[in-house]
Amino acid sequence: GENVEQHPSTLSVQEGDSAVIKCTYSDSASNYFPWYKQELGKRPQLIIDIRSNVGEKKDQRIAVTLNKTAKHFSLHITETQPEDSAVYFCAASKITGGGNKLTFGTGTQLKVEL
Amino acid sequence: DAGVTQSPTHLIKTRGQQVTLRCSPKSGHDTVSWYQQALGQGPQFIFQYYEEEERQRGNFPDRFSGHQFPNYSSELNVNALLLGDSALYLCASSYSSPNSPLHFGNGTRLTVT
C-alpha cells in the first residue's frame, strides 16, 4: 500500500520567515495530495490540495509543489504568523472506484516565534 | 450549514467492552470515512461508506465495523476493546466523486482503561 513520509517532525521559525515541509510518497499511482492543518484539540482542516496534473498551486501565503518523477511534494508558507502554529499533515491518495482513501504523513509541528 | 458532527466528544471504556461512535456528514455529502488518530500520529484510514455499503477498508481487524444509514449518517463500532484502541476517532465526509476533499469532524476521544 501507499506510504507517506514527512519531514521535519518539528519546525521552529521566526515570525515573517518562510517554512517548508516536505513529503514523499511510494505509490506512483497516487494523484491527489492534500495538506491539513490541525490545531491542538481541533479537527484537521484542509488548507490546500494539488492534483497530479498540476506542478504547483498557490493560495495567498501558502503554496504546494509536486514532483511526480521524484514522488515528493512540499508545502511552503511565506510570511509566517503566530496563528500558523499548528501540526501540518500531508496526505496522498489515488482514484479507486470513487471516493478517496487518504494515507497521511506523521505530521510536522510548526512553531512560529515572535 | 452544519459541518461534520460527531458524538460523543469523549468516552471512557474498559478493556473488553464495546463502543459505538456516531457521525453526521456535512450537508450534501454522501460518503463517510472513519480515521483513527493515535497521539502524535497522523490519522489512519479505517473504512469508508457509500450508499450504505463499506466501499474501502484499511488495515484494521474485524473488531472494527461500521454502518451507514439512508440519511448518510454513520456509526463506527469497536468490539472487545484493547488498550491500544485508545485514540481520537475522526469522521470525515465528502462527495462520492473521486478525490473530493474530506471535511473532518472534531472527533471522539476514546480512552480504554
Boltz contact constraints between the chains, C-beta under 6 A:
constraints:
  - contact:
      token1: [A, 32]
      token2: [B, 99]
      max_distance: 6.0
  - contact:
      token1: [A, 43]
      token2: [B, 104]
      max_distance: 6.0
  - contact:
      token1: [A, 43]
      token2: [B, 106]
      max_distance: 6.0
  - contact:
      token1: [A, 44]
      token2: [B, 104]
      max_distance: 6.0
  - contact:
      token1: [A, 46]
      token2: [B, 101]
      max_distance: 6.0
  - contact:
      token1: [A, 89]
      token2: [B, 42]
      max_distance: 6.0
  - contact:
      token1: [A, 95]
      token2: [B, 98]
      max_distance: 6.0
  - contact:
      token1: [A, 98]
      token2: [B, 96]
      max_distance: 6.0
  - contact:
      token1: [A, 98]
      token2: [B, 98]
      max_distance: 6.0
  - contact:
      token1: [A, 99]
      token2: [B, 31]
      max_distance: 6.0
  - contact:
      token1: [A, 99]
      token2: [B, 48]
      max_distance: 6.0
  - contact:
      token1: [A, 99]
      token2: [B, 55]
      max_distance: 6.0
  - contact:
      token1: [A, 99]
      token2: [B, 96]
      max_distance: 6.0
  - contact:
      token1: [A, 100]
      token2: [B, 99]
      max_distance: 6.0
  - contact:
      token1: [A, 101]
      token2: [B, 45]
      max_distance: 6.0
  - contact:
      token1: [A, 101]
      token2: [B, 56]
      max_distance: 6.0
  - contact:
      token1: [A, 104]
      token2: [B, 42]
      max_distance: 6.0
  - contact:
      token1: [A, 104]
      token2: [B, 43]
      max_distance: 6.0
  - contact:
      token1: [A, 105]
      token2: [B, 42]
      max_distance: 6.0
  - contact:
      token1: [A, 106]
      token2: [B, 42]
      max_distance: 6.0
  - contact:
      token1: [A, 107]
      token2: [B, 42]
      max_distance: 6.0
